[in-house]
């Protein structure tokens, strides 16, 4: 574990939370149910194929059902992980997390913030964790479809800007501007 990662974890653990928001991907639950049904269907087909022991050239091979079952298990996990976006602001930092994927930013690295006005679908390609380029600046994006987004202008790092979805852009920008002194 890198020294920076340890410092970030220690700062986050010793901090008091001043803002928290959970942005839910509403279609995610329906997709998870659909994928679970498909997983069950393909698992039943695989078991049926193994139990019957007969496979003609015209029938679908059992390995296909097993591969489809595994595919939908992985997709269910993927959708469940990206089902909600958690935004947490403390006195020292901002953390935005999609399940096990977290992005941590110290306030001292934030120069400014403003509402994102570009098309999420056109510029970022959909929901989830994305990388984009807008007006010559590289962006790391944590996006939920249909939500408004806030852009953080970063002083240093791999990306020039960090963008994330929120249901309360004015409240989030108020907290951010209060922490960075703008």
N, C-alpha and C positions, 0 to 999 in steps of 0.2 A: 504494500500500500504506500502510495507516494506521500511525502510530507504535506503537500497542499491538501490532499484528501483528508488526512488526519486533522489538520487545522480546521477545515470546513466542517467536519463532523463535530468537533469540539465546540466550535462557534454555534452550530445549530442546536446542540444539546443544552448549552448553557443560556440560551436566549429565551426571552419571553415573547409569546406569540401576540401580534397586534392585529392581524387580519388572517382570515381563513375563508376559503370558498371552494366548493366542489361543483364542477361543471360536468354534468352527466350527458353522455351520448345516448339520447333516448332510443334510437333505433337499435342500439347495441343489445339490449335484452331480447328483442324479437329475433335478431340475427343469431344470438346464442341458442335460443330455443330451436330455431330452424336447424342449426348445425348439430345440435344434440340429437334431433330426430334423424337427420341424415347419418350421423355416426352410428346410432342404434340400428338403422336399416342396413347399412353396409356390414356391420358386425354380425347381424342376424343372417345375412346372405352368405358371409364367409363361414359361419358355423354350420349353416345348412349344407353348404358345399362340402365341408370337411366330413360331416356326419354321413351324408349320402354316399360320398366316395366315388361318385360317377361324374365325369366331366367329358362331354362330347366336344367335338371341334366347333359346334355351333353355339355352345354355351360360353358364357363369360368365365374365364379362369378364376379360381379362388383367390389367387394372389392379388388380382385387381380389387376385389372386395376388401381385402386386408389393407391394401395401400390407400384406398379411398377412406376407410375407417380411420387410419392413422392421420391422413390429411385433414379430416374434419376435426379430429381431436386437437391437432396443432392449431387449426384455425379458430376453434372455440377458445383455446387458451389465449391466442393472440387478441381476439375481440374482447375477451373478458379483461385482459390487461389494459386495453385502451378504452374501456367502458366509462371511465371517469378521469377527469383532470383535476388535480388538487393543487390549489394555490395557497401558499403559506408565507406570510410576511412576518418577520421578527424585527427586533430593534437593530439587528446587524445584517440581515440578509433576506433574500427572496428565494423560495424554493418552489418550483413548478414540477409536478410529478404525474406521469402516466404510469400507474402501477409501479413496477420495479424500476422504471426509467425516470431518473430525477435530474433536474438541472438546477444548480445552486449558484446564486450570484450575490456577492457581497455588495452592499450599498455603495461602498467607495469606488466600485467599478462601473457605476451607472452615471452617465452624464445627463441624460434627459429621458423623457417618455412622451408619447403622443399616440392618439388612436390610429390604428391601421386602416387605411382607406382602400387598399388594393383588393382585388378578387382573390379569395382563398383558393377556389378551385382553379382559376386560371394561372395564378402565380405559384401556388404551392402544391397543387395536384390533389387536394383532398384533405382528409383528416388524419391525425396521427402526428408523428414526429417527422418533420420535413426540413429540407435545406433549400433555400431559394436565394435569388439575387434580385434586388429591387433598387433601381436608381444607382447601380454600380456598387451597392453595399451587400455583403453576404449576410444572410439571415438564418438563424436556427429557429424553427417554428414548432410550437406545440399547439396543434389546432384541433378544434372540435367544429364540425360542420354546422353552419347556421348561427354560430356565435360571433359576437363582436370580439375584436382583438386589440391588444395594447402592444406597442413597440417600445422596447428599451434600447436606447443608444448606449453602447458599451464603450468604455475608455480603452480597454485592451482585451485580448483574447483571440481565439481562432475566428470568431464571427464578429462583425461590426455591430449587429443588432440581434436582439432576442425578442421573438414575438410569441404571445400566448393568448389563448381564448379566455374570455371572462363574460359572465352574465352582468357584471357590475363595473363597466369600464371607468366610469367617473369616480367611483369609490376607490378602485384599485389605483388609478392615477393620482388621486388625492393622497393616498398612503405613500406612494412612491415619491411624489414631489415633496411631501413632508419629510421623508427620510433623507432625500438628497439635497434639501435646502433650496428648492425652486419655488 
